[in-house]
């Protein structure tokens, strides 16, 4: 009996387990998924919790709901990964593998910024954890006047459009409560503008301007003075706040660092086309654990999953992996007032205007606000829990319809 071991059962690991169980014979391959948490979180839903649109309960289901027949789910904490010995150690045991899939995700590290944790949960909040989202809900509902500052400490982060979604929804939230005229909203970012790609940056930045949301670009945070309620940059610039919503540095899983198989940020060096480890044999990496230059978002994990499963199956059968992952990502961007925008891009093609997934028909608008986009965003939670995590192919598998998908195997 051969062993496929999957580390982490978030979106990426869960989808790989479901798809690989369909590909590998049960009498030849044992599939084991190891995770320390029994709860599966729909992480995009955390963004909606501070505004009272979702509750945490709306975003949580037992992970065992998504473990397919023939897959062993191990509830344990991983303590070491040894690629040389092809062995994973946990607090309760150890697991040898023939092939390993690493999908251990990433985490926020507020202690990396001097002073950020001094008032954590007071006037400083986040929505990148369940508890943080719940606490921020109370803070938002109690905030009546002053300066709301949203700060991105550094890139990369999980879901790069989430900061924009938050400030757009904050504008709507306070307007609905009759408080918008009393509240300044400022996005403080290390980026050169609202977004990383030029066309999307222009469109999304203009939307910030229309909503009276100030953008302070090129701000590299150095420290926080919780007593004085100010952010300081490495250049000495200071920005005051009354309520600070922070995205601290995002780092890979601590066990990847402790096992000495990580880059300086805690991610694993991954071939950006095949998604195979660049340093270790018989190891594939996907989701937020990779260092590939694309978005750390659930859609990316979905697109990566198909490539990892196909390549893993090819290698098991003695074939070479195909370099077919193109960095594909797409994201709905909630803009408030029951509207949303949508972006779709890859390594080579930036987000462009148009209709999606059918050119000229849609029904979704690329880089354009619509109510259809908004309801598509809300509907996606059902798709995620009922189709994606169970390994089903979606009815309209997304492609790069506007620009044509690149044949990266020629590169």
N, C-alpha and C positions, 0 to 999 in steps of 0.2 A: 504494500500500500504506500503510495506517495502522498506527500503533504503539501498543501497550499495553505499558508498562514497569512491572514489579513490583519493588520494592526490598525484598529480604529473602526468603529461602525457609525461614523457620521454619514453624510450623504454619499461620499465617495466609496468608502469601504462597504456600505450596505449594498450599493448598486453593483459593485464588483462581485460580491458574494452571490447575489441573485443571478447574475449573468453567467458566472463561471460554473455554477452548479448545473446550469442547463447544458454547458459545453463538455464537462468532464464526467466520465462514467463513475458512478458511486462505488463500484466494486474495485476501482483502480485509484481513486483520488479521495482523500479526506480533506475537507475544507474547514478550517478553524478561524473564527473571528474573535479577536480579543479586544475588550474595551472595559474601562473601569466604571462606566456609568450605565445604568439600566434605562435611563430616559433618553429618548431621541428628541432633539429640539429642531424645530423649523426656524433656523436662525434669522431669515429675512423678516419673520414675524416680530422679532424683538423691536424693530424700528417702530412698529405700530402701537406697542404697549404704552409708551409715554403719552400718547394722544388719546388713549382709551378706545382705540379701534379694535384691537385684539387684547385679550388677557393672556397671561402665560399659559393657562390651561389650553387655550386655542392652539398653542404652538408645541405642545408636548404629547408624545405618545410613547408607550413602552417599546423599546428596541426589539423585544421579542416578537412584536407584531409583524416585523419585516424580515425575520430570519427564515429563509426558505427551508423546506424539508430537505434533510440531508446535509445541513450545515450546522456545525457545533458552535454555539455562542458561549464564550468563556467570559464571565464577569470577574475581572481581575485587573490589577495594575501592573503594567509592563515596567520592569526595572532595568533591563539591559537588552541590547540587540547586538549580536556578534555575527557579522556577515562572513567572517573567515570560517567559523565553526558551523554556520548556517543554523543558529540557535537563538531563540528568544526566551529570556528569563522573565518571570513574573514573581509577585510576592508569594504565590502559592505553588509555583511549579516551573516547568520549562517545556519548550516546544521546539522540536527540530523541524526543519522545513526543506523541501526541494526547491520551492519558489516562494518568495516573500513579496507581499504588496504592502507598502507603507502609506497609510492614509490617516496620519495622526493629527492633522489639522494644525492650527496655530492659536495663539492666545495673546491677550493684552498684557503688557508689563508696565503698569503705571509707576512702579518703583524706579524705572529707568530715568524718569524726569525728576530732578531735584525739586522737592516741595509739592509735587502733584498729589501725593497721598496724605498731606497734612490736613486737608479738609475733604477727603474722599467721602462722598455720601452726604456732605453738608451743602456747600455751595458749588461743589465740583462733582459731576456725575458722568456716567457713560450709559450706552445702551448695547454694548457689545458683550454683556453677560446678562443672564436672566434676572439676577438680583439687581443689577445696575439699571436695567430697563424698568423694573418695578419701582425702584426708588425714584428714578427720574420722573415717572408718572406723577408721583406726589408733588415733586418739586415744580413741575410744569403747571399743575393745577393750582398751586399756591402762589405762582409768580404773577404779580400784578403790574409791576413797573420796574424799569431799569434796563441794563444792558445784558442781553443774552449773547454770549460769545461761544462759537463752536470752533474748536481747534483740532487740527490734524497734526500730530507730533511729527510723524515721518511716514514715508512710504517704504514698502508696500503695506496695505491694510486689507482686511476682509471687506469685500464689496466696496470698491472705490466711489460708487455713486451714492452710497448711503449718506455721506455728509450733506450732499445737495438735497437729497430727499428730506432730510431732517429740517434744514432751514426753510425749504419750501413749505413743508407741512406746519412748521412753527408759525410762519406768516399767516397761513389759513386758520390755525388753531386759535391764535390770539385775536385775529379779526372776528372770528365767529363768537368769541367771548366779549367783544367790544373793547378790547384792551390794546389793539395793535398800535394805536397812536401813542401809547405810553411806553412802548418797548422798542429798543433798538436791537436789530439782529445783525451779527457780523460773523462772517466765515473767515477764519484765520488759517491759512494753508501754506505749506512749503512749496506748493505748485506755483506755476506762473500765472494761473488763472483758475477758473471754475473747474476745468477738466484738463486732462493731459493731451487730448487730440485737438487740432486747431479748429476744425469745423464745429465739432461738438462744444468746444470751449466758447466759441462765439455765440452759439445759440443758447447754451445754458447760462452763460454769463449775462447775456441780454435779459434773460428771464429773471435773474437775480436783481438786475437793475430795475426792471419793471415792478418787482415786488418790494423795492426799497430795502434790499438786503446788501449790505456792504461786503465787498470781498477785499481782504488784505492778503496779497500774494507774497511769495518769496520769504515767508516768515519761518525761520528755523528756530524752534523753541529751545531755550537754554534752561529755564527754571520757572517756577510758579511761586509767587509770594501770596500764600493763602491768607495771611493776616491783612495785607494791603489789597488783596484781590486784584492782582496784576499778573500778566504773563510777560516774561522778558525773553527777547531773542538773543542769539549769539552775537548780534551786532549792537546790543544795548537798547533796542527799541522796546517800549513798554505799552501794553494794551490793558486797560482796566475792564473788569467784568463785575456783574452782580450775580449772574448764574453762568457757570462754565460747563459746557458739555465737551468732554474730551475723548479723542481717540488716541490713547497712548501708543507707544511703539508696539507693533505686532511681532512676536517671535515664534519660532517653531516650538514643538513640544519639548519639554525639559529632558525627557528620556533620550531624544535624538542628540541633544547636546551632551548629556552625561555619557552616552555610548560612544562619543567622539566620532560620529559619522555625519556631523552637521557642518554647514558653512557658518560664518560668524553670526548670522541672524537666526540660526537654529533650523534652517531649511536644508534639504538634501539636494546635492548637485544632480540635476536631471537633464537628460537629453530632451531638448524642447520639441523635437519632432516624434521620437519614438516613446518618450516618457519612461525609458529605462534608466536605471542608475548609471551615472558616468564613472562611478568608482567601484561598484561591487557587482559581482556576478549574481545572476538569478534574482534580481531585485527590481521591481517596478515601483514607481512613486506617482501619486496623483493627489488632486485636491490641494488644500492649503499647505501641505507638507513640501511641495516642490519649490524650486527656485526659478521656474520657467517665467519668462517676461510677459505674462498676461495677467488678467484680473484674478484675484482670489475670491471667486464667487461660485455659487451653487451651479450656475449654468456651465461654467468651465469644468467643474467636476463631472457633470453629466457628459459633456463632449469628450473629456479625457477618458472616462470610463469605457466608452466603446473602443477607443484606440488601445487602451491597456488590455482589455479582454481579448481583442483580436490578436494583438502581438504576443500576449502570453500564450494563447492557444497555438499560434504559429510556432513559437519556440519549443513548446512541449512536443510538437510534432516534427521537430528537426528543421524548421524553416527559419529564415531570417526575419526579424521584425521590420515592418514597413514604417518609414518616417512620414506618417500621415496626419499627425496632429498639427493644426495650423494656428493654434492659439485662439480658437474661436470662443467668443464670449457674447452674450446678449443680456441686457438688463432693462427691466421696466424702471422708470424714474418717476415716482409719485410727485406731483407738483402742487397738490392741494386742490380744493374745490371739486373733488371727484374727477380729477383729470390726472393723466400721466403721460410721459413721453417714453420712447423706447430707443435703445441703441443696439447695434449689432456690428461687430468688428472682429478682426483677427490680427495676426502678427503684421501683416502687410497692408491691410485695408482698414482705414479709420472709419468711425461712425459717419454715415452719410444720410441725407434726407431721402424719403421714399415711402413705399408701402411694404408691409411684411405680413405673412411670408410670401404672398403672391404679388408680384410687381403690378402696380396700378389697381389692384383689387384689395389687398390687405388681408384681414380687416384692420390691422394695427398700423399706426403711423410711426415711422422712424423720424426721430428728432422733431416731432410735432406733437403738441398736446391733444389728447382726445379722451372722452369718457370711456370709449371702448378699450383704450390702453389701461385705464384704471381698473376696469372690471376684469381685464385680462390678468392684471397683477393679483387681484384678490382671488381669482379663480385658480391661480397657480398653486396655492396651498393645497387644494384638493388634488390637483394633478400630481403634486410632489408626493403626498402621502399615499395616494391610491394607484399611481402608475409608476412613477420614476423609481421609488425605493424598492418596488417589487420587481424591478428589472424589465418592465415592459417598454417596448419601443413606442415613442409617441406617434399619434396619427399623422402629424405633419412634422417630420424630423427637420429641425431648422437647418437651413443652408445660407450661404452668403449670396442671396438672390440679387442684391443690388449690383455687386461688383463681380460676381462670379468667384467660386471657390478656387483658390490657387492650387495647382498641382505641385505641391511642395516636394514630391518624390523626385522631381527633376533637379532639385537644388542640392 
